C-alpha cells in the first residue's frame, strides 16, 4: 500500500489507524509526530467477540518507510516477542 498524504492527514486527526494483521488480530498503528516511524497496540478478538489488547510498543520503533501493512506486522511481532520475553533491551 502506498501512503497518501490524505491518509497520513486522516491519521493525524484521529491519532491512529487500524490495520488487520491476521484473522482475529489487528494493530492500532500510531505514527510519531513527523510520520517517520510507527508504534502501536496489538489487539486480538476473544472468544466472546470482544477485542482485547495484547500489549503495545514502547515509542515508535518501526520505520514508516515500510508502509502501513508491513509496519503493523512489525508492531505485532514486537509485541508478541515482548509477551514471550524474547526482546533485547
N, C-alpha and C positions, 0 to 999 in steps of 0.2 A: 504494500500500500504506500503510495506516495503521499507525504504530508502536504496538506494545502494550508495556505495562510488562513483561510476561513476556518478550517478545523482547529488549528492552533488557537485562533482567536476564540472559538467557542469553548475550548478547554479553559482558556483564561477566565472566562466568565463564570464557569461552574467550578473550576479548580481541578477537575479530573475527567477521565473518560473510561468507560467500561470496554474491556477487550476480553472476549471469550477465548480461553486458552485450551480447554479440554471439555468434554461433556461434564456438565455439573460443576464447572470451575471457571472462574473469571478473575481478572485483575482490575482493580481501580487504579489506573495509571495516572501518575501525578508528575507534571513537568516542574523543573526548577524555574526560577524567575526569568531566566533568559532562554528557556526552552532548549537548552543544550544537553540536558540529561533528564532521566526519569527515575522515579521511585514508585512505591505503591503498596497496595494491600492485596493479598490473595484471599479470595472468597471461595467457599465450597458450599454446594447445596446439601443440606442434611436430609435424612430420611423423612423428615416431616415437611419437606419442601421449602424450608426457610434457609436463606443464605447465612453462613457463619464465617467470620473472619478467621483465617488460619494464621495470620501474622502479617507484619509489614516490614519493609526495608528501612534501614537507618539512612536517612539522607536520600540522595539521588544517585545511586551507584551505577546506573546504566546509561550509556551514551544515547542521545537522541538520534544519532546517525543511523541507528538500527531500524527506525520506523516503529510504528505502534505495535504490530503483532510480535515482532522479534523482541522488542523491549519488554512487552508484557510477559512473554515466555521466560525471558531472563529474570524478571522480578519473581515469577513463580518459582523458578529453580532456586534463587537465593533464599526465599522464604522457606522452601522445603528443606534446604540444606541447614538453615538455622534451626529449624524444628528438630532435625536429626542430630544437631550439634556437630556438624561436619565443616562449618565455615572456619576460615583462618582469620584471626583477629589481627 
